[in-house]
Amino acid sequence: MATIGVVGAGVMGVGVAQNLAQTGHDVVLVDIDEAILTDALATIRRNCRMSRMMGGPALDADEILSRISTGVGADTVAKADIVIENVTENWDVKREVYEALDAACQPETVFVVNTSAIPITKVGAVTSRPDRVVGVHFMNPVPAKPAVELIPGYHTSEETVRRTRDLLGAMGKKAIDVKDSCGFISNRISHVFMNEAAYLVYEGVASAEAVDEVFRSCFGHPMGPLETADLIGVDTVLDSIEVIHEHYADPKYRPCPLLKQMTEAGFTGRKSGRGFYDYDGTSGAGGSPAATGGK
C-alpha cells in the first residue's frame, strides 16, 4: 500500500489522515509545529472513540494511530507516493507550501490539492510537475462523507487522475468529476448560500436560529446554512468566498461584513467554541456579533 503524505493538521487534514489510516494506508501527517501535531493525534483518538456514538463504525483508535507518523516540514514527506495538501484557503500560504513540496518530493510524487475554491491550474503552475497536480475537494467531516469533487487542472495527466481515483476508491469515496473552475460545484453554490444567510443576520432580518430553522423545517435540510458555517469554520467560509469574489469579480459573491467581524473576533464556529452559536457556554444571549447583527 502506498505511503500518503498529509500536509496540514487542521480540521480537514485530521479528517483526511484518519480516513486514510482507517482504510489501511500508512500516513505521514505534517505541519509547522509539533504541538499542532500532538493536538491532531489527540483529536483523531477522540474521533475514533466517538465514532460509534455518532452513527459511524466501531474504530480501534490504537490500530488507526499506529498507521500515522508525524513530522515538521516538507522534507518529512519527501518519499511519499502521493501528498494531499490541506492548508488554509490563502493563495500566498498555498504557493509557499507547494514550492517547498516541489523541491522536497520525488519527481513522480502526485500532489493532491484539497481546496474548496482555488483553481488547480493555478497551483500546478508554481510547480515543476503540473501534470502531477490534481484537485480533490474533500467534505467535512471527511471520514463520514461518501463523495468528493475530483478536479483535474489544465495540465493534469490521465495517469495522475487514475492514481488519484484509485486512492479515493480505496478510501471509500465516490469521485465526482468537475472541470477546473474557481469554487467548483459545491462551494460555488454553498458559499453563496451561507454568505447570504449571514447577511440576513447582519441586516437584522432574522436570528441565526430562525434562518436555520426555515431550512431544516421547510426544506428538510439536516443542518441550516449557519450551522454549516460553524461546522466548516466561519474563517474558512470567509476565505473561500473571498477567493471566489476576487476570481469572478462578481458582486453576488461579496463577503458579508459579519463574517469578517466574527473572524476578527475569534468567533470561528465549533473549533473556537463560538460562532453563530455558542458551543462552550461562556457567553450569554447577544454575546457575539452574530447575535446582534454585528452592530
C-alpha positions in Angstrom: 0.0 0.0 0.0 1.3 3.5 -0.9 2.6 5.9 1.7 0.5 9.0 1.7 1.7 12.4 3.0 -0.9 14.7 4.5 0.1 18.3 4.8 -1.8 20.5 7.2 -3.1 19.1 10.6 -6.2 21.3 10.9 -9.8 20.1 10.7 -9.5 18.8 7.2 -6.0 17.4 7.4 -7.0 15.5 10.6 -10.1 14.1 8.8 -8.1 13.0 5.7 -5.4 11.4 7.8 -7.9 9.5 9.9 -9.8 8.3 6.8 -6.6 7.1 5.1 -5.4 5.3 8.3 -8.8 3.6 8.9 -8.8 2.3 5.3 -5.3 0.7 5.8 -2.9 3.4 4.4 0.3 4.4 6.0 0.1 8.2 6.6 2.8 10.9 7.3 1.0 13.9 8.9 2.9 17.1 8.6 2.5 20.6 10.0 4.7 23.5 11.1 4.7 22.8 14.8 4.9 19.7 17.0 2.2 21.0 19.3 -0.3 21.2 16.4 0.6 17.6 15.5 0.1 16.4 19.1 -3.3 18.0 19.2 -4.2 16.4 15.9 -3.4 12.9 17.1 -5.5 13.5 20.2 -8.3 14.7 18.0 -8.1 11.5 15.9 -8.1 9.3 19.0 -11.2 11.2 20.3 -12.9 10.9 16.9 -12.3 7.1 16.8 -13.7 6.6 20.3 -16.8 8.6 19.5 -17.4 7.2 16.0 -20.0 4.6 17.0 -21.8 7.1 19.2 -22.1 9.4 16.2 -23.6 6.7 14.0 -20.3 5.6 12.4 -18.4 2.3 12.6 -16.6 1.0 15.7 -13.0 2.0 15.4 -9.8 0.8 17.1 -8.0 4.1 17.9 -4.7 2.4 18.7 -4.7 0.5 15.4 -5.5 3.6 13.4 -3.0 5.8 15.1 -0.3 3.1 14.6 -0.5 3.9 10.9 0.1 7.6 11.3 3.5 9.1 11.8 4.2 12.9 12.1 6.8 15.4 11.3 7.5 19.1 10.7 8.4 20.4 7.3 8.2 19.4 3.6 11.2 17.0 3.9 9.1 14.7 6.1 7.0 13.7 3.0 9.9 13.5 0.6 9.4 9.8 -0.1 5.6 9.8 -0.2 3.9 8.4 -3.3 1.0 10.9 -3.0 0.8 14.1 -1.0 -2.6 15.5 0.0 -2.3 19.2 0.9 -4.9 20.7 3.3 -3.6 24.2 4.3 -5.7 27.3 4.6 -7.5 28.8 1.6 -4.9 31.6 1.2 -3.0 31.7 -2.0 0.2 33.1 -0.5 0.3 30.3 2.0 -0.5 27.6 -0.6 2.1 28.9 -3.0 4.8 28.7 -0.4 3.8 25.2 0.6 3.8 23.9 -3.0 7.2 25.5 -3.7 8.6 23.6 -0.7 6.9 20.4 -1.6 8.1 20.5 -5.2 11.7 20.9 -4.1 11.5 18.1 -1.4 9.4 15.4 -3.1 10.3 12.8 -5.8 9.5 13.9 -9.4 6.8 11.2 -9.7 5.0 12.2 -6.5 1.4 13.3 -7.1 0.2 16.4 -5.3 -3.5 16.4 -4.4 -4.9 19.9 -3.7 -7.6 19.7 -1.1 -9.2 23.1 -1.8 -12.7 24.5 -1.9 -12.1 27.3 -4.3 -8.6 27.9 -5.6 -8.2 26.8 -9.3 -6.0 23.7 -9.7 -4.2 25.0 -12.8 -3.0 28.0 -10.7 -1.5 25.6 -8.2 0.1 23.4 -10.8 1.8 26.4 -12.4 4.0 27.1 -9.3 5.5 23.5 -9.5 7.7 21.7 -11.9 5.1 18.9 -12.3 1.7 20.5 -13.3 0.8 17.1 -14.9 1.0 15.5 -11.4 -1.2 18.1 -9.7 -4.9 17.4 -9.2 -7.7 18.8 -7.1 -9.8 16.8 -4.6 -12.4 18.7 -2.6 -13.0 16.6 0.5 -16.1 17.5 2.6 -16.1 17.8 6.4 -16.2 15.6 8.3 -14.0 13.6 5.9 -14.4 10.1 7.2 -18.2 10.4 7.1 -18.7 11.8 3.7 -19.1 9.3 0.8 -18.1 11.6 -2.1 -15.6 14.2 -3.2 -15.1 16.5 -6.1 -12.3 15.4 -8.4 -10.8 18.3 -10.4 -8.0 17.9 -13.0 -6.1 21.1 -13.9 -5.3 22.1 -17.4 -2.1 20.0 -17.5 -3.1 17.1 -15.2 -2.3 13.8 -16.9 -4.7 10.9 -17.2 -2.3 8.8 -15.2 -2.5 11.3 -12.3 -6.3 11.2 -12.4 -6.3 7.4 -12.5 -3.9 7.1 -9.5 -6.0 9.6 -7.5 -9.3 7.9 -8.4 -7.8 4.6 -7.3 -6.8 6.1 -3.9 -10.2 7.7 -3.4 -11.9 4.4 -4.2 -9.7 2.7 -1.6 -10.7 5.4 0.9 -14.4 4.6 0.2 -15.0 7.8 -1.7 -17.1 8.3 -4.9 -15.2 10.8 -7.2 -17.5 13.3 -8.9 -15.8 14.8 -12.0 -15.7 18.6 -12.1 -13.9 20.9 -14.5 -11.3 23.3 -13.1 -13.4 26.4 -12.1 -13.0 28.5 -9.0 -15.3 27.2 -6.4 -16.1 24.1 -8.4 -19.7 22.9 -7.8 -20.2 22.7 -4.1 -18.6 26.0 -2.9 -19.8 28.0 -5.9 -23.3 27.3 -4.6 -23.0 26.6 -0.9 -20.8 29.6 0.0 -23.2 32.0 -1.7 -25.9 30.2 0.4 -24.0 30.7 3.7 -22.9 34.2 2.8 -26.5 35.3 2.1 -27.7 33.7 5.3 -25.1 35.7 7.2 -26.4 38.9 5.5 -29.9 38.1 6.9 -28.5 38.1 10.4 -26.2 41.1 9.7 -29.2 43.1 8.4 -31.4 42.1 11.4 -33.9 40.3 9.2 -33.8 37.2 11.4 -31.7 35.4 14.0 -29.3 32.6 13.1 -31.7 30.2 14.8 -34.6 31.4 12.6 -32.6 31.2 9.4 -31.5 27.7 10.1 -34.9 26.5 11.3 -36.5 27.6 8.0 -34.1 25.3 6.1 -34.4 22.4 8.5 -38.2 22.5 8.8 -39.4 23.8 5.5 -36.8 22.3 3.1 -35.7 19.2 5.1 -32.0 20.2 5.3 -30.3 18.3 8.2 -28.4 21.4 9.1 -29.1 25.1 8.3 -26.6 27.3 6.4 -25.2 29.0 9.6 -24.9 25.7 11.5 -22.9 24.5 8.5 -20.7 27.6 8.5 -19.9 27.0 12.2 -19.0 23.3 11.4 -16.8 24.3 8.4 -15.3 27.3 10.3 -16.5 30.9 9.7 -13.0 31.9 8.8 -12.7 29.1 6.2 -16.1 30.2 4.7 -14.8 33.8 4.6 -11.5 32.7 2.9 -13.3 30.7 0.3 -15.9 33.4 -0.6 -13.2 36.0 -0.8 -11.3 33.8 -3.3 -14.4 33.3 -5.4 -15.3 37.0 -5.2 -11.8 38.0 -6.3 -11.7 35.5 -9.1 -15.0 36.3 -10.7 -15.2 40.0 -9.7 -19.0 39.5 -9.4 -20.8 41.4 -6.7 -23.0 38.4 -5.9 -20.0 36.9 -4.1 -19.3 40.0 -2.0 -18.4 38.7 1.5 -20.8 39.6 4.3 -19.1 42.0 6.8 -20.4 39.9 9.6 -18.2 37.0 8.5 -15.2 39.3 8.6 -16.1 40.7 12.1 -16.7 37.3 13.5 -13.4 36.0 12.2 -11.5 39.0 13.6 -13.2 38.5 17.0 -12.2 34.8 17.0 -15.8 33.5 16.7 -15.0 30.9 14.1 -17.5 28.3 15.0 -17.3 24.9 16.6 -13.5 24.8 16.6 -13.3 28.0 18.7 -16.4 27.3 20.9 -18.4 30.2 19.5 -19.7 31.2 16.1 -23.2 31.8 15.0 -23.9 29.6 18.1 -22.3 29.3 21.5 -20.7 25.8 21.9 -18.8 26.3 25.2 -21.4 28.0 27.3 -19.3 31.0 28.2 -21.4 33.7 26.6 -25.0 34.8 27.2 -27.5 35.9 24.6 -26.2 38.6 22.5 -22.6 37.9 23.4 -21.3 37.6 19.9 -21.5 39.7 16.8 -23.8 37.0 15.2 -26.4 37.6 17.9 -26.6 41.3 17.3 -26.1 41.5 13.5 -22.6 42.9 14.2 -24.0 46.2 15.4 
